[in-house]
Every structure is written in C-alpha cells, then in structure tokens.
Amino acid sequence: MQNWQITFVDDHGVQSVERFACDRKPSLEDAAHMIRNKLVPVAAELDLNDLDGRKPEPTVKILKDQNSIQILDISPAA
C-alpha cells in the first residue's frame, strides 16, 4: 500500500498536509472523504450529503461550502 499526502487549506486558511495509505492515487472525492473523516468526524458519520448522485464530487463541495476546507494537491508521500 502506498502513502499519499493530501495538501489542503483548512477552515483557518492554513495550508496543511495529511498522509493516508491507499492502494492507488485517491480521487478528489476520495481525498475529501479522508479529510472529512479526520477533521470533521461527527459530520462524516451523519448522512448530510443530499447532493450525492446529483453533483459531481459532492463531498468536495460540502467541505468547501460548509467547512471552508479546500484540497490543493494529492501526491505520493516521500
């Protein structure tokens, strides 16, 4: 399993990096799920995603709109 680093801007405007292990490079939506599970675990457990199936990458949109978290980059961890 390969390690990936996800670079994002958090709700305070600070650029942060989190590392996750995945078999393949995570998509933007996969990365959004991982970040949400780590940073907003309560919201991750709730079924708040009414955009699922209606919008591409709904978790990315929810993170940005509701939590001010924006994913900047997904790259292999060194």
Stockholm file with secondary structure:
# STOCKHOLM 1.0

chainA/1-78         MQNWQITFVDDHGVQSVERFACDRKPSLEDAAHMIRNKLVPVAAELDLNDLDGRKPEPTVKILKDQNSIQILDISPAA
#=GR chainA/1-78 SS CEEEEEEEECTTSCEEEEEEEESSCCCHHHHHHHHHHHHCHHHHHSCCCTTTTTSSSHHHHHHHHHHCCEEEEEEECC
#=GC SS_cons        CEEEEEEEECTTSCEEEEEEEESSCCCHHHHHHHHHHHHCHHHHHSCCCTTTTTSSSHHHHHHHHHHCCEEEEEEECC
//
